[in-house]
Amino acid sequence: MTTPTVPDRAVTIGQAIRRARFNVGFTQEDLASVTGILRTNISKYENGKRVPSIDELYAIADACACPISDLLPDVIAPTSPDMQTIVRILTERPDVIPTVLATLQSHVHGIPDVIDARPVIGR
């Protein structure tokens, strides 16, 4: 398997951005308004003329209510069904997160440093 060139990646990412935008019914102008990215830049991304920054990719993913991996096909492996189930459960039941984290901390060394460095959501 060959590594895609930068222009190939730009086209692939641009197609993914267009697909995500269509999925939520946004025009380029709508997406520009929600993300603060210039409409002309969104056009350049979608046409594979330019690659968005990581911050812009996150803004687009947030605006289109999709995971950033959807905007990076062939770059980031899709999330496994098991991980999707875990994320769904933790999203639906945030009250179990402290128990899950405590269990992980008791079984895996090094996790406390990572977990303690993350901001607490919803408090």
C-alpha positions as CSV (number, residue, x, y, z in Angstrom):
1,M,0.0,0.0,0.0
2,T,1.3,3.4,-0.9
3,T,1.1,6.5,1.2
4,P,-1.3,9.1,-0.3
5,T,0.4,12.3,-1.5
6,V,-0.6,15.6,0.1
7,P,-2.8,16.5,-2.9
8,D,-4.6,13.1,-2.7
9,R,-5.2,13.7,1.0
10,A,-6.5,17.2,0.3
11,V,-9.0,15.8,-2.1
12,T,-10.0,13.0,0.2
13,I,-10.4,15.4,3.2
14,G,-12.3,17.9,1.0
15,Q,-14.8,15.2,-0.1
16,A,-15.3,14.2,3.5
17,I,-15.9,17.8,4.6
18,R,-18.5,18.2,1.8
19,R,-20.2,15.0,2.8
20,A,-20.4,16.0,6.4
21,R,-21.7,19.4,5.5
22,F,-24.4,17.9,3.2
23,N,-25.4,15.4,6.0
24,V,-26.4,18.3,8.2
25,G,-28.0,20.4,5.4
26,F,-25.5,23.2,5.6
27,T,-24.5,25.4,2.7
28,Q,-20.8,26.6,2.6
29,E,-22.1,29.9,4.0
30,D,-23.9,28.1,6.9
31,L,-20.7,26.2,7.8
32,A,-18.6,29.4,7.5
33,S,-21.0,31.2,9.8
34,V,-21.0,28.4,12.4
35,T,-17.3,27.8,12.4
36,G,-15.8,31.2,11.7
37,I,-13.9,29.9,8.8
38,L,-14.1,31.9,5.6
39,R,-16.5,30.5,3.0
40,T,-13.8,30.8,0.4
41,N,-11.5,28.6,2.5
42,I,-14.3,26.0,2.9
43,S,-14.6,26.0,-0.9
44,K,-10.9,25.5,-1.2
45,Y,-10.9,22.6,1.3
46,E,-13.9,20.9,-0.4
47,N,-12.2,21.2,-3.8
48,G,-8.9,19.8,-2.5
49,K,-7.0,23.0,-3.1
50,R,-6.1,23.5,0.5
51,V,-5.9,21.4,3.7
52,P,-7.6,22.8,6.8
53,S,-5.7,23.1,10.1
54,I,-6.4,20.7,12.9
55,D,-8.3,23.5,14.7
56,E,-10.5,24.0,11.6
57,L,-11.1,20.3,11.3
58,Y,-12.3,20.2,14.9
59,A,-14.6,23.2,14.3
60,I,-16.0,21.6,11.2
61,A,-16.5,18.3,13.0
62,D,-18.3,20.0,15.9
63,A,-20.5,22.0,13.5
64,C,-21.4,18.9,11.5
65,A,-21.9,16.8,14.7
66,C,-19.5,14.1,13.5
67,P,-16.3,12.6,14.8
68,I,-13.2,14.2,13.4
69,S,-12.3,10.7,12.1
70,D,-15.1,11.2,9.6
71,L,-13.2,14.1,8.1
72,L,-10.0,12.1,7.9
73,P,-10.9,9.0,6.0
74,D,-8.0,6.7,5.2
75,V,-6.0,8.7,7.7
76,I,-7.6,7.7,11.0
77,A,-8.9,4.2,11.4
78,P,-12.6,4.1,12.2
79,T,-13.6,3.6,15.8
80,S,-14.3,-0.1,16.6
81,P,-17.9,-1.0,17.3
82,D,-16.9,-1.9,20.9
83,M,-15.5,1.6,21.4
84,Q,-18.6,3.2,19.9
85,T,-20.7,1.2,22.4
86,I,-18.5,2.4,25.3
87,V,-18.7,6.0,24.2
88,R,-22.5,5.8,23.7
89,I,-22.9,4.3,27.2
90,L,-20.7,6.9,28.9
91,T,-22.5,9.7,27.0
92,E,-25.9,8.4,28.1
93,R,-24.8,7.6,31.6
94,P,-22.2,10.2,32.7
95,D,-22.9,9.2,36.3
96,V,-20.9,6.0,35.8
97,I,-17.7,7.8,34.5
98,P,-16.1,8.2,38.0
99,T,-16.6,4.4,38.6
100,V,-15.1,3.5,35.3
101,L,-12.1,5.8,35.8
102,A,-11.5,4.4,39.3
103,T,-11.6,0.9,37.9
104,L,-9.1,1.8,35.1
105,Q,-6.8,3.6,37.6
106,S,-6.7,0.5,39.8
107,H,-5.8,-1.7,36.9
108,V,-3.5,0.3,34.6
109,H,-0.4,2.2,35.7
110,G,0.1,5.7,34.3
111,I,-3.6,6.4,33.8
112,P,-3.9,8.7,36.8
113,D,-1.5,11.2,35.3
114,V,-3.4,11.3,32.0
115,I,-6.9,11.5,33.6
116,D,-5.9,14.1,36.2
117,A,-4.6,16.3,33.4
118,R,-7.9,16.3,31.5
119,P,-10.6,18.9,32.3
120,V,-13.7,17.6,34.0
121,I,-16.8,18.0,31.7
122,G,-20.2,18.9,33.1
123,R,-19.1,20.1,36.5
